[in-house]
Amino acid sequence: MKKKLAIVILIALSAVPRGIPASADGGRLTVHFFKSGVCPVCGRAERELPDIVRRYPRIALVHYEVRNSRNQVTETNRRNINMLVSMLQRISSRLGGKPFIYENRTPYAFALVNGVPYYIKKLSETTTVKKEVPLPVFVLGDSVYVGYQPHVLEQALARYGAAP
């Protein structure tokens, strides 16, 4: 039974994008955009992203909805959530636990608590806070950007070589 479960897990994980920036389709840079149908910031990002994509023609933008406009989580949304969690786990593993979730320009470490992705903010030498990863989420290579700040996203795109 354990062997069958392990095989199913390996097959499922192999189907999930790895967050590697350049792909085989002419060196395009893939940006994975996770959003909610009820999130106003996600809506703003969705309206503004076409302009960013026009300025950075090497970008391949892939959208994933994790909650629909009726504030429900469908089976497709659940698969997208699982894909995000899997991407975060793989990035964390590749980086050896180093911080990679950016809020503004500051990277934070990743934690998975009861299947829910969090990032850990160190407020002082003695105080840390776990925050649930907010939407929207942008996965770009081995970096994850939470919230939507166009200038931070554009700087990340430039750092990954997507400049026009």
Rosetta constraint file for C-alpha pairs under 8 A:
AtomPair CA 1 CA 5 HARMONIC 6.29 0.50
AtomPair CA 2 CA 6 HARMONIC 6.09 0.50
AtomPair CA 3 CA 7 HARMONIC 6.17 0.50
AtomPair CA 4 CA 8 HARMONIC 6.23 0.50
AtomPair CA 5 CA 9 HARMONIC 6.16 0.50
AtomPair CA 6 CA 10 HARMONIC 6.14 0.50
AtomPair CA 7 CA 11 HARMONIC 6.15 0.50
AtomPair CA 8 CA 12 HARMONIC 6.13 0.50
AtomPair CA 9 CA 13 HARMONIC 6.07 0.50
AtomPair CA 10 CA 14 HARMONIC 6.10 0.50
AtomPair CA 11 CA 15 HARMONIC 6.59 0.50
AtomPair CA 12 CA 16 HARMONIC 6.96 0.50
AtomPair CA 13 CA 86 HARMONIC 7.36 0.50
AtomPair CA 16 CA 83 HARMONIC 6.23 0.50
AtomPair CA 16 CA 86 HARMONIC 7.49 0.50
AtomPair CA 16 CA 87 HARMONIC 7.47 0.50
AtomPair CA 17 CA 87 HARMONIC 7.25 0.50
AtomPair CA 18 CA 87 HARMONIC 6.19 0.50
AtomPair CA 18 CA 90 HARMONIC 7.34 0.50
AtomPair CA 18 CA 91 HARMONIC 7.99 0.50
AtomPair CA 19 CA 30 HARMONIC 7.52 0.50
AtomPair CA 19 CA 32 HARMONIC 7.66 0.50
AtomPair CA 19 CA 87 HARMONIC 6.73 0.50
AtomPair CA 19 CA 91 HARMONIC 7.80 0.50
AtomPair CA 19 CA 139 HARMONIC 6.49 0.50
AtomPair CA 19 CA 140 HARMONIC 6.21 0.50
AtomPair CA 19 CA 141 HARMONIC 4.69 0.50
AtomPair CA 19 CA 142 HARMONIC 6.32 0.50
AtomPair CA 20 CA 30 HARMONIC 7.59 0.50
AtomPair CA 20 CA 140 HARMONIC 7.42 0.50
AtomPair CA 20 CA 141 HARMONIC 4.51 0.50
AtomPair CA 20 CA 142 HARMONIC 6.89 0.50
AtomPair CA 21 CA 28 HARMONIC 7.75 0.50
AtomPair CA 21 CA 29 HARMONIC 4.99 0.50
AtomPair CA 21 CA 30 HARMONIC 5.52 0.50
AtomPair CA 21 CA 31 HARMONIC 7.58 0.50
AtomPair CA 21 CA 140 HARMONIC 6.09 0.50
AtomPair CA 21 CA 141 HARMONIC 4.31 0.50
AtomPair CA 21 CA 142 HARMONIC 7.91 0.50
AtomPair CA 21 CA 160 HARMONIC 7.51 0.50
AtomPair CA 22 CA 27 HARMONIC 5.13 0.50
AtomPair CA 22 CA 28 HARMONIC 5.41 0.50
AtomPair CA 22 CA 29 HARMONIC 4.72 0.50
AtomPair CA 22 CA 30 HARMONIC 6.64 0.50
AtomPair CA 23 CA 27 HARMONIC 5.37 0.50
AtomPair CA 23 CA 28 HARMONIC 5.68 0.50
AtomPair CA 23 CA 29 HARMONIC 6.55 0.50
AtomPair CA 23 CA 30 HARMONIC 7.22 0.50
AtomPair CA 24 CA 28 HARMONIC 7.52 0.50
AtomPair CA 27 CA 58 HARMONIC 7.32 0.50
AtomPair CA 28 CA 58 HARMONIC 4.73 0.50
AtomPair CA 28 CA 59 HARMONIC 5.65 0.50
AtomPair CA 28 CA 60 HARMONIC 6.18 0.50
AtomPair CA 29 CA 58 HARMONIC 5.81 0.50
AtomPair CA 29 CA 59 HARMONIC 4.75 0.50
AtomPair CA 29 CA 60 HARMONIC 5.76 0.50
AtomPair CA 29 CA 162 HARMONIC 6.79 0.50
AtomPair CA 30 CA 59 HARMONIC 5.85 0.50
AtomPair CA 30 CA 60 HARMONIC 4.65 0.50
AtomPair CA 30 CA 61 HARMONIC 5.88 0.50
AtomPair CA 30 CA 62 HARMONIC 7.16 0.50
AtomPair CA 30 CA 140 HARMONIC 6.71 0.50
AtomPair CA 30 CA 141 HARMONIC 7.79 0.50
AtomPair CA 31 CA 59 HARMONIC 6.86 0.50
AtomPair CA 31 CA 60 HARMONIC 6.17 0.50
AtomPair CA 31 CA 61 HARMONIC 4.93 0.50
AtomPair CA 31 CA 62 HARMONIC 6.18 0.50
AtomPair CA 31 CA 138 HARMONIC 6.50 0.50
AtomPair CA 31 CA 139 HARMONIC 5.80 0.50
AtomPair CA 31 CA 140 HARMONIC 5.11 0.50
AtomPair CA 31 CA 141 HARMONIC 7.89 0.50
AtomPair CA 32 CA 61 HARMONIC 6.19 0.50
AtomPair CA 32 CA 62 HARMONIC 4.97 0.50
AtomPair CA 32 CA 63 HARMONIC 6.26 0.50
AtomPair CA 32 CA 64 HARMONIC 7.47 0.50
AtomPair CA 32 CA 137 HARMONIC 7.91 0.50
AtomPair CA 32 CA 138 HARMONIC 5.49 0.50
AtomPair CA 32 CA 139 HARMONIC 4.94 0.50
AtomPair CA 32 CA 140 HARMONIC 6.66 0.50
AtomPair CA 33 CA 61 HARMONIC 7.04 0.50
AtomPair CA 33 CA 62 HARMONIC 5.94 0.50
AtomPair CA 33 CA 63 HARMONIC 4.87 0.50
AtomPair CA 33 CA 64 HARMONIC 6.03 0.50
AtomPair CA 33 CA 136 HARMONIC 7.04 0.50
AtomPair CA 33 CA 137 HARMONIC 5.85 0.50
AtomPair CA 33 CA 138 HARMONIC 4.73 0.50
AtomPair CA 33 CA 139 HARMONIC 6.68 0.50
AtomPair CA 34 CA 63 HARMONIC 6.11 0.50
AtomPair CA 34 CA 64 HARMONIC 4.74 0.50
AtomPair CA 34 CA 65 HARMONIC 5.88 0.50
AtomPair CA 34 CA 66 HARMONIC 6.71 0.50
AtomPair CA 34 CA 84 HARMONIC 7.73 0.50
AtomPair CA 34 CA 135 HARMONIC 6.96 0.50
AtomPair CA 34 CA 136 HARMONIC 5.62 0.50
AtomPair CA 34 CA 137 HARMONIC 5.03 0.50
AtomPair CA 34 CA 138 HARMONIC 6.40 0.50
AtomPair CA 35 CA 39 HARMONIC 7.42 0.50
AtomPair CA 35 CA 42 HARMONIC 5.57 0.50
AtomPair CA 35 CA 63 HARMONIC 7.47 0.50
AtomPair CA 35 CA 64 HARMONIC 6.21 0.50
AtomPair CA 35 CA 65 HARMONIC 5.01 0.50
AtomPair CA 35 CA 66 HARMONIC 6.00 0.50
AtomPair CA 35 CA 67 HARMONIC 7.42 0.50
AtomPair CA 35 CA 135 HARMONIC 5.91 0.50
AtomPair CA 35 CA 136 HARMONIC 4.88 0.50
AtomPair CA 35 CA 137 HARMONIC 6.79 0.50
AtomPair CA 36 CA 42 HARMONIC 6.38 0.50
AtomPair CA 36 CA 65 HARMONIC 5.52 0.50
AtomPair CA 36 CA 66 HARMONIC 5.47 0.50
AtomPair CA 36 CA 67 HARMONIC 4.70 0.50
AtomPair CA 36 CA 68 HARMONIC 6.10 0.50
AtomPair CA 36 CA 69 HARMONIC 7.29 0.50
AtomPair CA 36 CA 135 HARMONIC 7.05 0.50
AtomPair CA 36 CA 136 HARMONIC 7.29 0.50
AtomPair CA 37 CA 42 HARMONIC 7.55 0.50
AtomPair CA 37 CA 43 HARMONIC 7.46 0.50
AtomPair CA 37 CA 65 HARMONIC 7.05 0.50
AtomPair CA 37 CA 66 HARMONIC 7.98 0.50
AtomPair CA 37 CA 67 HARMONIC 5.81 0.50
AtomPair CA 37 CA 68 HARMONIC 4.59 0.50
AtomPair CA 37 CA 69 HARMONIC 4.01 0.50
AtomPair CA 37 CA 70 HARMONIC 7.41 0.50
AtomPair CA 37 CA 71 HARMONIC 7.00 0.50
AtomPair CA 38 CA 42 HARMONIC 7.99 0.50
AtomPair CA 38 CA 67 HARMONIC 7.36 0.50
AtomPair CA 38 CA 68 HARMONIC 6.89 0.50
AtomPair CA 38 CA 69 HARMONIC 5.20 0.50
AtomPair CA 38 CA 70 HARMONIC 7.29 0.50
AtomPair CA 38 CA 71 HARMONIC 6.11 0.50
AtomPair CA 39 CA 43 HARMONIC 6.36 0.50
AtomPair CA 39 CA 135 HARMONIC 7.44 0.50
AtomPair CA 39 CA 136 HARMONIC 7.98 0.50
AtomPair CA 40 CA 44 HARMONIC 6.31 0.50
AtomPair CA 41 CA 45 HARMONIC 6.20 0.50
AtomPair CA 41 CA 135 HARMONIC 7.80 0.50
AtomPair CA 41 CA 136 HARMONIC 7.05 0.50
AtomPair CA 41 CA 147 HARMONIC 7.39 0.50
AtomPair CA 41 CA 148 HARMONIC 6.68 0.50
AtomPair CA 42 CA 46 HARMONIC 6.06 0.50
AtomPair CA 42 CA 135 HARMONIC 6.81 0.50
AtomPair CA 42 CA 136 HARMONIC 5.33 0.50
AtomPair CA 42 CA 148 HARMONIC 7.47 0.50
AtomPair CA 43 CA 47 HARMONIC 6.24 0.50
AtomPair CA 44 CA 48 HARMONIC 6.23 0.50
AtomPair CA 45 CA 49 HARMONIC 5.73 0.50
AtomPair CA 45 CA 136 HARMONIC 7.95 0.50
AtomPair CA 45 CA 148 HARMONIC 6.39 0.50
AtomPair CA 46 CA 50 HARMONIC 7.54 0.50
AtomPair CA 48 CA 52 HARMONIC 6.90 0.50
AtomPair CA 49 CA 53 HARMONIC 6.09 0.50
AtomPair CA 50 CA 54 HARMONIC 6.16 0.50
AtomPair CA 51 CA 55 HARMONIC 6.41 0.50
AtomPair CA 52 CA 56 HARMONIC 6.21 0.50
AtomPair CA 52 CA 154 HARMONIC 7.74 0.50
AtomPair CA 53 CA 57 HARMONIC 5.94 0.50
AtomPair CA 53 CA 59 HARMONIC 6.12 0.50
AtomPair CA 53 CA 60 HARMONIC 7.96 0.50
AtomPair CA 53 CA 61 HARMONIC 7.67 0.50
AtomPair CA 55 CA 164 HARMONIC 6.24 0.50
AtomPair CA 56 CA 162 HARMONIC 6.05 0.50
AtomPair CA 56 CA 163 HARMONIC 5.90 0.50
AtomPair CA 56 CA 164 HARMONIC 5.06 0.50
AtomPair CA 57 CA 162 HARMONIC 7.79 0.50
AtomPair CA 57 CA 164 HARMONIC 6.62 0.50
AtomPair CA 58 CA 162 HARMONIC 5.90 0.50
AtomPair CA 58 CA 164 HARMONIC 7.71 0.50
AtomPair CA 59 CA 162 HARMONIC 6.85 0.50
AtomPair CA 64 CA 77 HARMONIC 7.78 0.50
AtomPair CA 64 CA 80 HARMONIC 6.07 0.50
AtomPair CA 65 CA 77 HARMONIC 5.81 0.50
AtomPair CA 65 CA 80 HARMONIC 6.72 0.50
AtomPair CA 66 CA 73 HARMONIC 6.70 0.50
AtomPair CA 66 CA 76 HARMONIC 7.91 0.50
AtomPair CA 66 CA 77 HARMONIC 4.32 0.50
AtomPair CA 66 CA 78 HARMONIC 6.64 0.50
AtomPair CA 66 CA 80 HARMONIC 5.84 0.50
AtomPair CA 66 CA 81 HARMONIC 5.73 0.50
AtomPair CA 67 CA 71 HARMONIC 5.82 0.50
AtomPair CA 67 CA 72 HARMONIC 5.57 0.50
AtomPair CA 67 CA 73 HARMONIC 4.88 0.50
AtomPair CA 67 CA 74 HARMONIC 7.27 0.50
AtomPair CA 67 CA 77 HARMONIC 5.85 0.50
AtomPair CA 68 CA 72 HARMONIC 5.44 0.50
AtomPair CA 68 CA 73 HARMONIC 6.34 0.50
AtomPair CA 68 CA 74 HARMONIC 7.44 0.50
AtomPair CA 68 CA 77 HARMONIC 7.54 0.50
AtomPair CA 73 CA 77 HARMONIC 5.46 0.50
AtomPair CA 73 CA 78 HARMONIC 6.37 0.50
AtomPair CA 74 CA 78 HARMONIC 6.16 0.50
AtomPair CA 75 CA 79 HARMONIC 6.32 0.50
AtomPair CA 76 CA 80 HARMONIC 6.28 0.50
AtomPair CA 77 CA 81 HARMONIC 6.18 0.50
AtomPair CA 78 CA 82 HARMONIC 6.21 0.50
AtomPair CA 79 CA 83 HARMONIC 6.12 0.50
AtomPair CA 80 CA 84 HARMONIC 6.26 0.50
AtomPair CA 81 CA 85 HARMONIC 6.27 0.50
AtomPair CA 82 CA 86 HARMONIC 6.04 0.50
AtomPair CA 83 CA 87 HARMONIC 6.13 0.50
AtomPair CA 84 CA 88 HARMONIC 6.20 0.50
AtomPair CA 85 CA 89 HARMONIC 6.15 0.50
AtomPair CA 85 CA 115 HARMONIC 7.89 0.50
AtomPair CA 85 CA 116 HARMONIC 7.69 0.50
AtomPair CA 85 CA 117 HARMONIC 6.46 0.50
AtomPair CA 86 CA 90 HARMONIC 6.16 0.50
AtomPair CA 87 CA 91 HARMONIC 6.15 0.50
AtomPair CA 88 CA 92 HARMONIC 6.11 0.50
AtomPair CA 88 CA 110 HARMONIC 7.57 0.50
AtomPair CA 88 CA 117 HARMONIC 7.94 0.50
AtomPair CA 89 CA 93 HARMONIC 6.15 0.50
AtomPair CA 90 CA 94 HARMONIC 6.10 0.50
AtomPair CA 91 CA 95 HARMONIC 6.11 0.50
AtomPair CA 91 CA 100 HARMONIC 7.99 0.50
AtomPair CA 91 CA 142 HARMONIC 5.64 0.50
AtomPair CA 91 CA 143 HARMONIC 7.90 0.50
AtomPair CA 92 CA 96 HARMONIC 5.96 0.50
AtomPair CA 92 CA 97 HARMONIC 4.96 0.50
AtomPair CA 92 CA 98 HARMONIC 6.87 0.50
AtomPair CA 92 CA 99 HARMONIC 7.95 0.50
AtomPair CA 92 CA 100 HARMONIC 7.57 0.50
AtomPair CA 92 CA 110 HARMONIC 6.85 0.50
AtomPair CA 93 CA 97 HARMONIC 6.22 0.50
AtomPair CA 97 CA 109 HARMONIC 6.77 0.50
AtomPair CA 97 CA 110 HARMONIC 7.30 0.50
AtomPair CA 98 CA 109 HARMONIC 6.15 0.50
AtomPair CA 99 CA 107 HARMONIC 5.27 0.50
AtomPair CA 99 CA 108 HARMONIC 4.45 0.50
AtomPair CA 99 CA 109 HARMONIC 3.91 0.50
AtomPair CA 99 CA 110 HARMONIC 6.73 0.50
AtomPair CA 100 CA 107 HARMONIC 5.24 0.50
AtomPair CA 100 CA 108 HARMONIC 5.85 0.50
AtomPair CA 100 CA 109 HARMONIC 6.20 0.50
AtomPair CA 100 CA 110 HARMONIC 7.37 0.50
AtomPair CA 100 CA 142 HARMONIC 6.98 0.50
AtomPair CA 100 CA 143 HARMONIC 5.18 0.50
AtomPair CA 100 CA 144 HARMONIC 6.13 0.50
AtomPair CA 101 CA 106 HARMONIC 7.98 0.50
AtomPair CA 101 CA 107 HARMONIC 5.15 0.50
AtomPair CA 101 CA 108 HARMONIC 5.08 0.50
AtomPair CA 101 CA 109 HARMONIC 6.42 0.50
AtomPair CA 101 CA 110 HARMONIC 6.79 0.50
AtomPair CA 101 CA 119 HARMONIC 6.87 0.50
AtomPair CA 101 CA 143 HARMONIC 6.27 0.50
AtomPair CA 101 CA 144 HARMONIC 4.70 0.50
AtomPair CA 101 CA 145 HARMONIC 5.88 0.50
AtomPair CA 101 CA 146 HARMONIC 7.12 0.50
AtomPair CA 102 CA 106 HARMONIC 5.26 0.50
AtomPair CA 102 CA 107 HARMONIC 4.30 0.50
AtomPair CA 102 CA 108 HARMONIC 6.18 0.50
AtomPair CA 102 CA 143 HARMONIC 7.36 0.50
AtomPair CA 102 CA 144 HARMONIC 5.91 0.50
AtomPair CA 102 CA 145 HARMONIC 4.75 0.50
AtomPair CA 102 CA 146 HARMONIC 6.18 0.50
AtomPair CA 103 CA 107 HARMONIC 6.61 0.50
AtomPair CA 103 CA 108 HARMONIC 7.70 0.50
AtomPair CA 103 CA 145 HARMONIC 6.28 0.50
AtomPair CA 103 CA 146 HARMONIC 5.60 0.50
AtomPair CA 103 CA 147 HARMONIC 7.07 0.50
AtomPair CA 104 CA 145 HARMONIC 7.71 0.50
AtomPair CA 104 CA 146 HARMONIC 7.86 0.50
AtomPair CA 104 CA 149 HARMONIC 7.28 0.50
AtomPair CA 104 CA 152 HARMONIC 6.55 0.50
AtomPair CA 105 CA 152 HARMONIC 6.84 0.50
AtomPair CA 108 CA 119 HARMONIC 5.94 0.50
AtomPair CA 108 CA 120 HARMONIC 5.79 0.50
AtomPair CA 108 CA 121 HARMONIC 6.08 0.50
AtomPair CA 109 CA 119 HARMONIC 5.44 0.50
AtomPair CA 109 CA 120 HARMONIC 5.35 0.50
AtomPair CA 109 CA 121 HARMONIC 7.59 0.50
AtomPair CA 110 CA 117 HARMONIC 7.23 0.50
AtomPair CA 110 CA 118 HARMONIC 5.93 0.50
AtomPair CA 110 CA 119 HARMONIC 4.53 0.50
AtomPair CA 110 CA 120 HARMONIC 6.36 0.50
AtomPair CA 111 CA 117 HARMONIC 6.04 0.50
AtomPair CA 111 CA 118 HARMONIC 5.05 0.50
AtomPair CA 111 CA 119 HARMONIC 5.70 0.50
AtomPair CA 111 CA 120 HARMONIC 7.00 0.50
AtomPair CA 112 CA 116 HARMONIC 5.50 0.50
AtomPair CA 112 CA 117 HARMONIC 4.69 0.50
AtomPair CA 112 CA 118 HARMONIC 5.90 0.50
AtomPair CA 113 CA 117 HARMONIC 6.47 0.50
AtomPair CA 113 CA 118 HARMONIC 7.02 0.50
AtomPair CA 116 CA 132 HARMONIC 7.28 0.50
AtomPair CA 117 CA 132 HARMONIC 6.02 0.50
AtomPair CA 117 CA 133 HARMONIC 5.77 0.50
AtomPair CA 118 CA 130 HARMONIC 6.06 0.50
AtomPair CA 118 CA 131 HARMONIC 5.24 0.50
AtomPair CA 118 CA 132 HARMONIC 4.21 0.50
AtomPair CA 118 CA 133 HARMONIC 5.02 0.50
AtomPair CA 119 CA 130 HARMONIC 5.69 0.50
AtomPair CA 119 CA 131 HARMONIC 5.44 0.50
AtomPair CA 119 CA 132 HARMONIC 6.46 0.50
AtomPair CA 119 CA 133 HARMONIC 6.31 0.50
AtomPair CA 120 CA 128 HARMONIC 6.65 0.50
AtomPair CA 120 CA 129 HARMONIC 5.70 0.50
AtomPair CA 120 CA 130 HARMONIC 4.57 0.50
AtomPair CA 120 CA 131 HARMONIC 6.36 0.50
AtomPair CA 121 CA 128 HARMONIC 5.51 0.50
AtomPair CA 121 CA 129 HARMONIC 5.19 0.50
AtomPair CA 121 CA 130 HARMONIC 6.32 0.50
AtomPair CA 121 CA 131 HARMONIC 7.43 0.50
AtomPair CA 122 CA 127 HARMONIC 6.12 0.50
AtomPair CA 122 CA 128 HARMONIC 4.28 0.50
AtomPair CA 122 CA 129 HARMONIC 6.46 0.50
AtomPair CA 123 CA 127 HARMONIC 5.39 0.50
AtomPair CA 123 CA 128 HARMONIC 5.49 0.50
AtomPair CA 123 CA 129 HARMONIC 7.24 0.50
AtomPair CA 124 CA 128 HARMONIC 6.97 0.50
AtomPair CA 133 CA 137 HARMONIC 7.93 0.50
AtomPair CA 133 CA 146 HARMONIC 6.91 0.50
AtomPair CA 134 CA 146 HARMONIC 6.07 0.50
AtomPair CA 134 CA 147 HARMONIC 6.44 0.50
AtomPair CA 135 CA 146 HARMONIC 6.25 0.50
AtomPair CA 135 CA 147 HARMONIC 5.67 0.50
AtomPair CA 136 CA 146 HARMONIC 5.94 0.50
AtomPair CA 136 CA 147 HARMONIC 5.08 0.50
AtomPair CA 136 CA 148 HARMONIC 6.40 0.50
AtomPair CA 137 CA 144 HARMONIC 6.87 0.50
AtomPair CA 137 CA 145 HARMONIC 5.73 0.50
AtomPair CA 137 CA 146 HARMONIC 4.66 0.50
AtomPair CA 137 CA 147 HARMONIC 6.27 0.50
AtomPair CA 137 CA 148 HARMONIC 7.85 0.50
AtomPair CA 138 CA 144 HARMONIC 5.62 0.50
AtomPair CA 138 CA 145 HARMONIC 5.05 0.50
AtomPair CA 138 CA 146 HARMONIC 6.48 0.50
AtomPair CA 139 CA 143 HARMONIC 6.02 0.50
AtomPair CA 139 CA 144 HARMONIC 4.55 0.50
AtomPair CA 139 CA 145 HARMONIC 6.50 0.50
AtomPair CA 140 CA 144 HARMONIC 6.17 0.50
AtomPair CA 140 CA 145 HARMONIC 7.95 0.50
AtomPair CA 145 CA 153 HARMONIC 7.49 0.50
AtomPair CA 148 CA 153 HARMONIC 7.69 0.50
AtomPair CA 149 CA 153 HARMONIC 6.31 0.50
AtomPair CA 150 CA 154 HARMONIC 6.00 0.50
AtomPair CA 151 CA 155 HARMONIC 6.15 0.50
AtomPair CA 152 CA 156 HARMONIC 6.26 0.50
AtomPair CA 153 CA 157 HARMONIC 6.22 0.50
AtomPair CA 154 CA 158 HARMONIC 6.20 0.50
AtomPair CA 155 CA 159 HARMONIC 6.15 0.50
AtomPair CA 156 CA 160 HARMONIC 6.30 0.50
AtomPair CA 157 CA 161 HARMONIC 6.41 0.50
AtomPair CA 157 CA 162 HARMONIC 5.26 0.50
AtomPair CA 157 CA 163 HARMONIC 6.78 0.50
AtomPair CA 158 CA 162 HARMONIC 5.26 0.50
AtomPair CA 158 CA 163 HARMONIC 4.93 0.50
